[in-house]
Amino acid sequence: MSRTLLRLDTSARHDGSVSRALADRAVAALTAPGDRIVTRDLALGLPHLTASDLAARGAGGASAADPLLDELKAADTLVISLPIYNFGVPVPLKAWVDHVARAGITFRYTEAGPQGLLTGKRAVLVVASGGTRVGSPIDFATPWLRHVLGFMGITDITVIAADALMTAPEAAQAQADAQIAALAA
Ligand SMILES: Cc1cc2nc3c(=O)[nH]c(=O)nc-3n(C[C@H](O)[C@H](O)[C@H](O)COP(=O)(O)O)c2cc1C
């Protein structure tokens, strides 16, 4: 069965970007011939949420976020590549979340609390960092992304981490290689 993979890249770098290079390999490992791959390079510029976006939401009208939402809803698998920037996520990724986290569309409030509506999807987060260890107390990027994807119903999340690239590059690469190999298995 043909499936759809949505790839989001967020590193400000193109040449030499570790997260993008690893995402190339993760996408190859996760797809089969005939699958549809949709790529959105958020680093090329994503407008931040504006007053007119919010007004369009309230009025049920069209908004700049509609293509982002359509891509996300159509995806079976999501691959998000990100560097850790200043212990958090790159700004364009935060902007993307602000556009797609939408009450009534990607989550809703129930008497039992918030409920994610994007169920049945898998996400693979490809994280690069210079020194911050993924999952450590100073990594505010990965836990936040996990949380907000889960809030929208995406709870099947795998992390590929090439972290501490400045201090232990070989170990970082080896760890990411092993995690990508496990994706294909
Ligand atoms: C603006 C900026 C902020 C950064 N902040 C951090 C940080 O907080 N922690 C860290 O370990 N590395 C930090 N780095 C290093 C990057 O995470 C690292 O170079 C990573 O490989 C970048 O991803 P890329 O190779 O895909 O471009 C920062 C780099 C930049 C450019």
The ligand as a Gaussian input file, in Angstrom:
#p B3LYP/6-31G(d) Opt

LIG

0 1
 C       22.095000      29.546000      16.586000
 C       22.670000      28.241000      17.057000
 C       22.395000      27.819000      18.344000
 C       22.895000      26.606000      18.795000
 N       22.593000      26.195000      20.040000
 C       23.027000      24.985000      20.467000
 C       22.674000      24.489000      21.752000
 O       21.943000      25.089000      22.517000
 N       23.145000      23.276000      22.112000
 C       23.954000      22.540000      21.293000
 O       24.354000      21.456000      21.678000
 N       24.276000      22.964000      20.062000
 C       23.842000      24.161000      19.642000
 N       24.153000      24.595000      18.383000
 C       24.929000      23.697000      17.506000
 C       24.012000      22.930000      16.564000
 O       22.979000      22.257000      17.251000
 C       24.826000      21.903000      15.787000
 O       25.828000      22.583000      15.037000
 C       23.985000      21.082000      14.845000
 O       24.801000      20.162000      14.145000
 C       23.270000      21.966000      13.841000
 O       22.437000      21.168000      13.018000
 P       22.755000      21.043000      11.455000
 O       24.106000      20.348000      11.378000
 O       21.660000      20.217000      10.899000
 O       22.825000      22.417000      10.883000
 C       23.694000      25.803000      17.931000
 C       23.973000      26.257000      16.624000
 C       23.462000      27.457000      16.198000
 C       23.758000      27.911000      14.791000

